């Protein structure tokens, strides 16, 4: 009997603070999910662990893919273009043979996103730890990207705030701010008519960088749900196999 005490303590901890109807609903959902497998029985603790593991594995894969040279720059799906506010300036620069400076600036924006992505890994992992039983219930009933959308909704504001100083520093480190100054100065007297868009660059990279990360995270989640080969740990194989994926 004693060997069951740790599991009982874990379950009691997970259930504390939840409304009784939520507990019953999640328990029923977990029971149906476990019964749908080939005779394997899963606890609600194991299913939550599986969902969290899927997000951890997906996050790690995406961070390694995007947080490297050309992770953003050469990917047409998430490549970061210049802000729209600089399009007229770029077009003018191209007419006077100075368009190369704006091309360099665009490259540097993508380099900033690539350099900042690995530094966000800890932020993603912290958010994963906050998943509750109610979250798990909604994810189980959701689409192939339900965990990612939960993740995005829960952490986007905090992640954006914490990413801003990282991206600001990275823009400087990769030479994006110097590239911006060279690009605008290349316009000569016309540059005097331009507002200072330098502060806009951080917001631009943060938003599109996060969009790219979540886009690929959704693909990884769907792959883990539907492709057994992507289930690289025992808990993933047990949970998603028993859920009927």
N, C-alpha and C positions, 0 to 999 in steps of 0.2 A: 504493500500500500504506500509505503514511504516514497517509492520511486516516482509516484505520480504527483507528489506534492509540488515540485518546481513548475510542472506544466500548469497545475491548478492555480498557482500564484501568478503566472504570466497571464493566464486567461482572465483572472479576477482583476488584475491591473488594467488590462485592455478594456474591460467592460465598465470599469468605474467611470462615473461622470457621464455615461450615456443614458438617454431616456429608455424606459423599458420597452416601448414599442420599437425603437431603433434597434435595440439588442435583439428582440425577437425576429425582426425583419432580416437583419444581417445573419443571424443564426440560421434562419430558414434558407437564405440565399446560399450560404456556405454549405449547408447540408445537401441542397439540390446539386450544387456544383461538384461536391465530393462524390455523390452517388452517380454522377454522369460518367465518371471515369471507369476504367476496367477493374472494378472491384477495389480500388485504392481508396483509403479513408484519409481525408485531410482535415486538420483542425483549422479554425479561423485564424489562429496565430500563423500557421504555415502558409495560408493563402495570402495574408497580408505581407508576410516575409517574401513570398514570391513576387507580389506586385512591386514591392520596394526594390527587390533584386533586379527586376526587369528595368526599372528606371535607372538604377545604378549602372547596370551593364550598358544600357542604351546611352546614358550620359557619357560614360567613359569612352564608348566607341565614337560618339559624335565629337567629343572634345579632341580626341586624337586625330580624327579626320580633318576637322576644320582648323584646329590650332596648330597648323603647320604651314610652311611656305606654299602659297597658292591654294590653300584650303578654301579661301573665299575668292581670290583673284581670278582663277581660271575656271571656276564653276559658274556656268551661265545661270543656274537657278538662284544663286545667292550672292553673286558678284555685286559689290557695292558701287553704284555709280556716283558721280558728283551730285551734290544737292541741286535741285532745280533752280535755286536762286543763283547758281553760278553758270547756268547754261548759256546765258547771253554773253557773259564775260568770256567763256571758252570759245564761243562762236566768233567773237570779235578777235580774240587772240589767234585763232586759226587763219583769219583773213589777213593778218599782218605777219604770218609765219611764226607765231609764238605758241602754237597750240601744244607743242611738246611739253611745256611747263604744266599745263592742265592735265595732260596724260600722266605725268609723273605724280601729280597730286592725287589723282584717282587711284593709282597704284598704291600710294602710301596709305590711303584710307583703308584699303583692303589689308594691307600689311598690319595696320593697327588692330583691326578686328581679329586677324590671325594670331597676333601676339597676346591680345587680351583674353581670348577664349580659354586657354588653359588655366588662367588665374581665376576663372569663374567656376572651376570644377568644385571647389569646396562649398561655394554658395549653393550649387545644385544638390550636393549631398546633404547639406543641412536641411534643405527644404524637404527632401525625401523622408527624413526622420519624423517629420510632423504629420505624416499620413495617419488618419484615424480609421476606426471601424466604419463610420458613416461614409468616409471618403472611399473606402474599399467597396462598400455596397454600391455606390454610384458608378464606380469604375467597372465593376463586374457586369453591371447592366448596360454599360455604355458601348460605344463603337470601338474599333480597333485602335483609335488614338485617344481613348477616354482618359488614360493615365496622363498622357502628355498635356491634354487640355486642362486637366485638374492642376497639373504642375504649373502650366503657364498662367492660369488664373490666380493661383495662390501666391506665386513668387514673383510675377513680373514687376510689380511696383518696387518691392524691396531689391530685386536683382538689378533693376534699372538704376536705383540710387547708388548701389554699391559698385556697379560697373562704371559709372561716370568717372570717378577719380582714376580708375584703372585705365580707361580709354584715354582720358586727358593726358595722363603721363605717357601712355604708349604712343599717342600721336606725336608727342615731342620726341620720344626715344627713336622712333622710326623715321623722323625727319619730315613728317607731314606738315607741321606748322611752317617750317622753312620752305617747303615746297609751295605752300599756299602764298607766302610772301613773294616768292619768285614769280609765281603765276600771275598774281595781281600786278606786281611791279612791271611785268613784261608789257603791260598795256600802256605804259608811259603816262602821259597826262590824262588818259581816259580812266586810269585807276582812281583818280581823285573823286570821281563821281560814284564809285562803288561803296556801298555800306560795308561795315566790317562784319564779314560772315565767319570769322575765325571761331567765334564761340558756338556757332551752329554746327561745326564739324563734329563735336563730341556727341551731341544729341543724334545726329544723323547716323554715326557709326554705331552707337548704342542700340538704337531702334532696329536698324537693318541687321546688325550682328545678332541680336536676340531673335529676330524673325528667322534668320538662317538656322540658328541652333535648334529652335523649336520645330522647324520644318523637318529637319533631319531626325530629330528625336522621335517625331511621330512615325517616320518611316521605320526606325529601329524597333519601336514598340510593336507595330503591325507585323514586322518580320518575326519577332520573338513569339508573338501570339500564333502565327500561322506557319512558321517554318521550324520544325524540330531541330534542324541543324544549328539554328541561332541560339538554342537554349544551352548555354555553355556551363551550367552548374546543375547539380542534382535537384536543388529546390525549384529551379525553373522547369526542369523536365517533369517533376512530379506535379507541380501546380498547374501548369498550362496543359499538360497531358490529361490531367483529371478534369479540367474545365471543358474538355472536348475540343480544344484547338488542335 
